Amino acid sequence: QVQLVESGGGLVQAGGSLRLSCAASGRIFIGYCMAWFRQAPGKEREFVSAISWMGVTPYYADFAKGRFTVSRNNAENTLSLQMSSLKPEDTAVYYCATMGADQYYSGRYNHTDAMDYWGSGTLVTVSS
């Protein structure tokens, strides 16, 4: 089992920034990949960003490109998402998730059913 705990959410004004973190613990395997998803009220969970074990060439949803930056620290088993130029439509619960390298490199990094473990989420609210 892997436990994921997100933190860093909160209320921010449009145009502001937030940094989300995800701490992983438990039965962690070398080589696992990670992702951020989000779910707005009344909407389906959607992909935000994904990163491989080595952190090279991460993937982003179109809405995240140029505004969000994903990173990870394997020594500390943490995943981060730096978000800037936030918009009211970024309001959502943000989740981190893990997946095997096979899912990541086969292009399924943005599929919710490709994830093995999920955190419980952290709420980001962007006011206009």
Steps between C-alpha positions, in 0.01 A plus 500: 500500500604854427366798689483840334427819688449830319545841657530863402149573381311807606328817392683727259401793283503477124849559370657360814715194558491185709734210548348160561694215651442128519683278746525131420561227754465128535595240244666729249676348200786654315392610156138586575355801322264757641225732389272779608130498420226738603127488541278804497151492652261314274772399257703190431853463626746630243868470433732786596858377474716188514865437566727201464737364763788698353289811456597552138249658262185497711157519341241771552139555409456787260351723770807442717770570244693815578331546839565179695829325568526149638805370681598217729761420761565128503724517805210640699220322311322823426319641199431868450286715275585867473198689368509860389268741321212317659151546361159442658458199272797338672283458807491129577617227729848401389612139534836335463529145376759237421529272199741242368756596240322278246189718521699819476709403198207341317332838500237426761643755746181706471253218563345475844469122467875472443575627851580259780462720807333831573522757772192648660548836332555861594254777417609797293259792480576791270289810554435754226 
